[in-house]
Amino acid sequence: LEPLPAGHEGRSIIAGYLGQLAGSIALMLSPERIAFGGGVMTDAAMLPLVRAATHAFLQGYLPPLKTRESLDQYVVAPALGARSAITGALLMARDSMNGGSVDE
């Protein structure tokens, strides 16, 4: 999957939707952090666009997220990078084999 070229209109559309999603999640669930991964996020330039869109969507509504700098720590890439999905799947499989659940 090739990233969209710089300046492509699709970048701002995708970032806008993800920013709205992050803002909605922040408003509804108040998580400590929101991590975006997957194919779209392999483009390193996308995460700053998503943060900017989140900032625009929230309009300073949540005091801890009023500044773009605070969003740098809130809207992040997965700590395990590209290995996040497979690691999560393996942990779920392990827990399933042990009769437990991921929530325990």
One Martini backbone bead per residue (centre of mass of N, CA, C, O) as a GRO file, in nm:
protein
  104
    1LEU     BB    1   0.091   0.040   0.027
    2GLU     BB    2   0.061   0.358  -0.081
    3PRO     BB    3   0.100   0.665  -0.019
    4LEU     BB    4  -0.017   0.955  -0.041
    5PRO     BB    5   0.044   1.229  -0.179
    6ALA     BB    6   0.136   1.522  -0.132
    7GLY     BB    7  -0.167   1.713  -0.136
    8HIS     BB    8  -0.377   1.514  -0.123
    9GLU     BB    9  -0.715   1.518  -0.058
   10GLY     BB   10  -0.737   1.242   0.098
   11ARG     BB   11  -0.582   1.314   0.353
   12SER     BB   12  -0.785   1.520   0.478
   13ILE     BB   13  -1.024   1.330   0.485
   14ILE     BB   14  -0.909   1.109   0.664
   15ALA     BB   15  -0.817   1.291   0.898
   16GLY     BB   16  -1.098   1.405   0.959
   17TYR     BB   17  -1.234   1.139   1.040
   18LEU     BB   18  -1.026   1.059   1.261
   19GLY     BB   19  -1.064   1.317   1.430
   20GLN     BB   20  -1.363   1.270   1.491
   21LEU     BB   21  -1.323   1.001   1.629
   22ALA     BB   22  -1.133   1.093   1.854
   23GLY     BB   23  -1.325   1.306   1.972
   24SER     BB   24  -1.560   1.113   2.034
   25ILE     BB   25  -1.407   0.926   2.221
   26ALA     BB   26  -1.322   1.142   2.426
   27LEU     BB   27  -1.617   1.231   2.500
   28MET     BB   28  -1.737   0.940   2.576
   29LEU     BB   29  -1.467   0.781   2.733
   30SER     BB   30  -1.198   0.902   2.841
   31PRO     BB   31  -0.923   0.822   2.756
   32GLU     BB   32  -0.579   0.823   2.793
   33ARG     BB   33  -0.560   0.698   2.493
   34ILE     BB   34  -0.503   0.712   2.129
   35ALA     BB   35  -0.463   0.454   1.884
   36PHE     BB   36  -0.321   0.454   1.555
   37GLY     BB   37  -0.335   0.214   1.296
   38GLY     BB   38  -0.232   0.069   1.017
   39GLY     BB   39  -0.217   0.141   0.686
   40VAL     BB   40  -0.268   0.451   0.694
   41MET     BB   41  -0.038   0.493   0.932
   42THR     BB   42   0.231   0.441   0.763
   43ASP     BB   43   0.203   0.737   0.725
   44ALA     BB   44   0.374   0.970   0.903
   45ALA     BB   45   0.196   1.230   0.813
   46MET     BB   46  -0.090   1.154   0.940
   47LEU     BB   47  -0.085   1.206   1.248
   48PRO     BB   48  -0.073   1.520   1.247
   49LEU     BB   49  -0.345   1.547   1.095
   50VAL     BB   50  -0.520   1.410   1.310
   51ARG     BB   51  -0.456   1.603   1.539
   52ALA     BB   52  -0.561   1.859   1.398
   53ALA     BB   53  -0.852   1.750   1.361
   54THR     BB   54  -0.909   1.710   1.659
   55HIS     BB   55  -0.868   2.001   1.744
   56ALA     BB   56  -1.092   2.116   1.557
   57PHE     BB   57  -1.328   1.946   1.672
   58LEU     BB   58  -1.303   2.034   1.985
   59GLN     BB   59  -1.248   2.345   2.036
   60GLY     BB   60  -1.147   2.327   2.351
   61TYR     BB   61  -1.349   2.150   2.530
   62LEU     BB   62  -1.103   1.991   2.646
   63PRO     BB   63  -0.876   2.098   2.862
   64PRO     BB   64  -0.642   1.875   2.823
   65LEU     BB   65  -0.689   1.935   2.480
   66LYS     BB   66  -0.630   2.242   2.381
   67THR     BB   67  -0.359   2.154   2.269
   68ARG     BB   68  -0.149   2.019   2.040
   69GLU     BB   69   0.059   1.907   2.242
   70SER     BB   70  -0.142   1.724   2.400
   71LEU     BB   71  -0.202   1.541   2.143
   72ASP     BB   72   0.078   1.400   2.122
   73GLN     BB   73  -0.006   1.212   2.386
   74TYR     BB   74  -0.303   1.109   2.286
   75VAL     BB   75  -0.239   1.084   1.977
   76VAL     BB   76  -0.119   0.770   1.865
   77ALA     BB   77   0.093   0.528   1.809
   78PRO     BB   78   0.175   0.223   1.832
   79ALA     BB   79   0.416   0.079   2.026
   80LEU     BB   80   0.447  -0.184   1.815
   81GLY     BB   81   0.341  -0.105   1.558
   82ALA     BB   82   0.314  -0.347   1.315
   83ARG     BB   83   0.285  -0.569   1.566
   84SER     BB   84   0.010  -0.525   1.711
   85ALA     BB   85  -0.193  -0.719   1.579
   86ILE     BB   86  -0.039  -0.990   1.616
   87THR     BB   87  -0.002  -0.967   1.920
   88GLY     BB   88  -0.301  -0.954   1.994
   89ALA     BB   89  -0.381  -1.224   1.863
   90LEU     BB   90  -0.190  -1.402   2.032
   91LEU     BB   91  -0.306  -1.325   2.310
   92MET     BB   92  -0.593  -1.421   2.253
   93ALA     BB   93  -0.520  -1.715   2.191
   94ARG     BB   94  -0.389  -1.778   2.461
   95ASP     BB   95  -0.637  -1.711   2.636
   96SER     BB   96  -0.824  -1.917   2.499
   97MET     BB   97  -0.652  -2.171   2.572
   98ASN     BB   98  -0.672  -2.088   2.897
   99GLY     BB   99  -0.986  -1.986   2.944
  100GLY     BB  100  -0.967  -1.693   2.901
  101SER     BB  101  -0.960  -1.340   2.893
  102VAL     BB  102  -0.866  -1.025   2.811
  103ASP     BB  103  -1.021  -0.885   3.063
  104GLU     BB  104  -0.860  -1.039   3.308
   0.00000   0.00000   0.00000
